[in-house]
Amino acid sequence: MKHLIIRHIITIFSIIQLFIIASCANHERNFIIGVSQCSDDEWRSRMNKEIMREALFYPNLKVEIRTAKDNNREQIKDIEEFIANDVNLIVVSPNEAKAITPVVEKAYDRGIPVVLVDRKITSDKYTAFVGGDNYLMGKQIGTYIANRLNGKGKIVELTGLKGSTPALERHNGMNEVLKEYPSIEIIATTDAAWLKNKAETKFDSILSIHKDIDMVIAQNDPMAYGAYQAAKKSGREKEMLFVGVDALAGEKLGVELVADNILDATFIYPTEGDKVIQVAMNILEKRDYKRENILSSALVNAGNARIMQMQTSHINTLDEKIEVLNAKLDTYLMRYSSQKMFLYACIVILFLLAVLLFFVVRAYWTKIRLNAELSKQKQQLEEQRDQLIDLSQKLEEATKAKLAFFTNVSHDFRTPLTLIADPVKKLLNSENIRDDERFLLNIINKNVTVLLRLINQIMDFRKFENGKLEMHLSEFNIKDCMKEWAEAFRTLAYRKHITFKFTADDADYNVIADSEMMERITYNLLSNAFKFTPKNGNISICLSKNAENGISMKFSDTGVGMPAEHVKHIFESFYRIDVHHAGSGIGLALVKAFVEMHHGKIDVKSKEGNGTIFTINIPAKQDGKIYHDIDRKAVLNNLKEGAVVMAGQESLSAENVTGKDRDASNEGEHEAVVLVIDDNQDVRDYVKSLLSENYTVIEAANGSEGLKLAIANVPDIIICDVMMPVMDGMECCKHLKAEPRTSHIPVMMLTAYSMDEQKIKGYECGADSYISKPFSSELLMARLRNLIDNRNRLKDFFGDKVTTSTTPLADTDKGFVEKLRKLIEENMGNTDFSVEDMGEKIGFSRVQLYRKAKALTGYTPNELLRIARLNKANAIIKTSTEKSISEIAYEVGFSSPSYFTKCYKEFFGESPTDVLKKK
Ligand code: FRU
């Protein structure tokens, strides 16, 4: 949500930015003009100023001015750089025409427009020219000389740089006029390169040669002033007149020199930098322009110098004002543009604030709404929490009450149990009891031991919970002791074919601990291991020293293991994994309590189907009072015995499947077969002792084993426990009822649970009857007989021989009967058709077919086949007149007519011949 808002704001901001940039952008093209000046003097600087001032009127124009300081090479370099920098137009005032022409041509050829100012080149590869007409000016000078000297006199000419065009043109113009005045003599002409100092030096030498000079004509004012100063030095300045060119206003410049009578006259040579830029911009912006822009000239002498000075100073003031205005305009423009930017920024910020405000308001409303929902939920949760607290308090109280009751009851049980245990032991020791009596007494003895152990454990756990379980510390060698304690399971290991190992290294295993607690930990963990480890498994105890020099005990087994979700709960009191892992749920909780009392830790690793490892780590020496003669052997013996018996009783597989495995050929002497499925050996033994007189008993220790036995043996009835390891009774019953070979067998559930919902569940699985433990032997026998009889009465296989059936056929069974009937009808005429063929066609073994057919119809498959043949023969006899007894016998599949006659008589009570005769 937050990211989305930020993304929106960024997008809006970018759009606005683009908008601002676009609106600020100048749509005119930007231009760069490079100006290359040949010299660096007052005349040039005036022109440069005018250029820059004019450029201000073109905001898209940038002007770069370079000065070559009367050096050709420098100027060529400047122009080359302009070309390289891709300027849009070059303004050049060439120092010397010949030298500068090639580089100007190069620029021109490259397509860069070139505007020549003041001076020219020797080619016409230029775009435009802006400057005075120097030839005309020369002529004006000539005319002025002639007039001023009245057509007679001696003059000295100081020219500008020879290679520059104004110098030559002015000279030619002047000579053109003076040709007409032969009395005017040019006594000396010298090149002073437009420079004042040079003119001063050169004129100094001329002065020394020529004693008579009327006028000095200098091609610019600086040179005229230089000559004047040279003359002044020799005190001859009054002898001659000085004339210059340029007529710049300003201190010690042309106009002032004339006004001060230093110069006789000067000629205006306009700079007009503004004009240069105007022409250049016309070219660049593709407007019409004149190629030759000739600027006019005028004479300045004593008569107009003062006016000109005034005018020029006025113009200068105006210029300055313009500059000030310009600067102000610049400032205003800057201010305007920054205010414009500020305005845009304000708009953007306002917009962003509006967006932000929108989101804030939205978020605020959402928050209010959510808060309302949350507080509603909170209120609900609080109500639920209060209810839960209330409930858990009630539960706790109930649990406490239950536990207290349990403990009290346990306590009350102990005395009578001891009083049963002792006499039973005495009875067992007596020699006058029968084997069957000894068998029953053994069962009593074992179970009393188990009960006593359970009761002791419960009471200890209560003591622990109430903080009343005390430690009785003593010093002993735990390795020796554990070895001895483990020995108690040796016989069981042998009986269950379990490899049982105890390993420990040679370290010092003397400990200070509660030996009884250690012993009980050992019994409990081993009892569990043996209970859940099947035949041929491995169980081991490994004793070692841990990193803190404490004792580490590892109990590993290769048993059924536990699912991961249960592992973390197994130390909780009364926690039961599931029906496969029957137990009181107190043993492990007690083990953990003992370990914690020893400041140790117990850890379990288990994987379903892969076994379990319990690891206990305790410090070797416990602090506290040490007792020296502890003897609680009586209780311990009981616990030990109980643990071993418990582990042995609840086995994962029946060690010996007893009972006569009936052979299908034993058809005559039918003795019903009962399959007893229970994980408790004693229960199996007891039920077996009840039934063995009248039934053949086979047994299995869990659902999965039971299912296999049922399929292989097809018993007449199954008695099945609910809580069993590997596969529980419900699941087993479901499988039995879904399997065609066993679906007909009545199943009687035998369980410690007497709750109705458990019964319903049992019936849902297809159980036919339900008997709760503890059960009375009479009830069990009566139910059993009833169920078997009901099945036996079902004999309506042939439809015409209807008998009462109290138990309706299951769908699977109906299918089986139908199949069998069809098969017999189809093969009746086939003498070779045997029971084996019948089984093969139906997918059952001979024994399975025999049992199933017998159980459902009361007849063996052979009998069914024979009866069908006899019925058919009877029908033929009754309808046909032509067929003989032998023919009929063969037709219905009898191989011998005499055997047919015998069977017929047995079944129908009269011989076939008599029936035929009667007809
Ligand atoms: C300035 C200048 C002027 C002269 C002109 C001729 O550099 O020397 O005095 O009139 O150049 O190009």
Boltz pocket constraint, residues with backbone or C-beta under 6 A from the ligand:
constraints:
  - pocket:
      binder: B
      contacts: [[A, 39], [A, 41], [A, 43], [A, 44], [A, 118], [A, 119], [A, 160], [A, 164], [A, 166], [A, 167], [A, 194], [A, 219], [A, 220], [A, 221], [A, 245], [A, 246], [A, 269]]
      max_distance: 6.0
